[in-house]
């Protein structure tokens, strides 16, 4: 078997491409859940922490600002890492950032957590675009983008219903921890599924 034949045999099959797309779709929903916990559970958090509407707006501004700045580096980093490693590193990073919210107490601590979550979730769009462009042939990429956006929109609608179900038994701090743990489990699952798969997209 020649080296070119071995490389071709390690490329993802059609079944694997859709499995990977399923992982990608789930990661997008997880990101939406992580970022919406603070807004869905705001009443409970504000009652315990004494937040004002101004405090909540400040946290939102720091999150958006961190995302905007981090986007400048997120795209080149995803291109450098490639699909196989960019996805688990991104999801693991923002999941850990989400979990830190569960141990935060002061507004300063929450601000740092929102900056961390915003910066790491800047990778959401670059990894999605890169993954779809890598796992699908050109004639299916628009379909992939459309499906991914549709699932993400469904996730955005569903998150306000999912988050209270998580918070009911675990509290708002537990909601952050459970959501983060789900992302870490996702990262492990991605690495297991992609063992031996050659995406051929890593920058030299």
Steps between C-alpha positions, in 0.01 A plus 500: 500500500645838399514798734234681293271199526548485878421870529184459296390201708525706818273777372155506663231288335157639415361349821784652701444840339143507629607375843749787515231742386281372783781575744536847350129570537503388863802720576311802367206426729734454797656840433156661495403332826823614668456863397126516581510356851573840650206664324247219559588466868554872560219535758643227725856624457411865556308414815799318649777726372323835518544587134341807346396534137810713451720217633334256262556738208865537596547123493338484157726774367815324624384174341435661162820704513711194577338310214564783254868527592557124508345456155808670355709203611240222495488458123877473444531267799230267369673493162828415671360226721269345244157346554617198700655706780328838475160354587586320825737775617233765439216308665718393794618859552158662503362216715765559765427874482130423553575277799698778670175700521377243752772600745484877447359725772592863432420715199871516419521121498196475276645762269816294461288191433297682232820625337635144497177358358472771236861459390480120471158501332646722228608170345139386445454648152854438366493134607153450354596651163832315491341167594222521243745602227726209593255212545263582215573525126435840338153410374381420858658785694207741476271219613728439796510867595122526471443193717752613757339844528153346521608271784673791676180705473302211645756481780460870573124452528532184711769625740258705718301180556800270550691719744229515771473120487871477578480769769198348675693218672846661504440873542644773278857415595438136417357604163835651403686192623272252322509696174879521517531128578289423192745696287797316648327169429440622143872573458594151615241349268633698202856380562384140526289516184768670291783263590677403178307750289714719275327829424793637300414860591778599739716790389860409431 
